[in-house]
């Protein structure tokens, strides 16, 4: 079966000509549950493996899914202490592809992108990997922006205001219906914006599906999917981790139920572990939790719009539904109320 979005003959010729040891013929398989940039496993006749990334198919909003930018970020993080795949090549050659392609090393390990995968682990392994998440975030937030050459990656203006503007704009451009609670939450978030006192690298989409793990060792060996990476308040990543981390007793679990299994730490324990590794003040982490849920709902609505516009963008796990988006919004409203945000 031909991999949608790739000219396999042209891409094969490009990869085998790079000097990375690829032996023709090559095969390509769409992998992952990602609904944004498309990811493919590349295999050769000699048993070699690589990973290829390209933007989604069809019309894209301005600045969305920029794999060239992702290539820059990952290249800058080589040797930084942040676990990332090795970047091998980038091409925008129109004879090879209709959109930029990034080739990177294949990292062996386990991605906890489904309940089924996580159920094969012991509760002790789940707990160790759960606690490795804030430890890895601490490494990302410790990156020296000057040393990594990333000082100019994004604006240095207050991150919350930037996020609210960007994602409110995305909502207007990609929504499939009227949902008043999205605008109401945006107003709540604007009124309660905390002062930013620190600027760090922010992954922007840090959750279990975006890390490769070694369960036996309880380690994270690679963080992937850097397309939303920017500069901003480090607590934004902690809030995002919480948004993607439902607990067994939650009324609404959402699209990422893996963390509800026995053994995984609670959201409070994740925050405690982050404080242990960074010594940061997390007073406003609840604000960032709400903002991340609001943003997650908008991202899900955008994916729904892309699949409606071009069904080829649907991942193997399916696509978000309006009911799912509404559930995320309801959880954001409930969390805002629990955090005392009015």
Secondary structure, DSSP 4 states (H G I P E B T S, - for coil): -PPTT--HHHHHHHHHTTTS---SSEEEEEESS-SSSEEEEEEETTS-EEEEEEPPSS---TTTT-HHHHHHHHHHTTTSSS--PPEEEEE--TTT-SS-EEEEE---SB---SHHHHHTS-HHHHHHHHHHHHHHHHHHHT--HHHHT-TTSS--S-HHHHHHHHHHHHHHHH-SS--HHHHHHHHHHHHTPPPP---EEE-S--SGGGEEEETTTTEEEEE---TT-EEE-THHHHHHHHHT---TT-S---S-GGGGSTTPPPHHHHHHHHHHHH----TTHHHHHHHHHHHHHHHHHHHHHHHHH-GGG-BTTB---HHHHHHHHHHHHHHHHHTT--
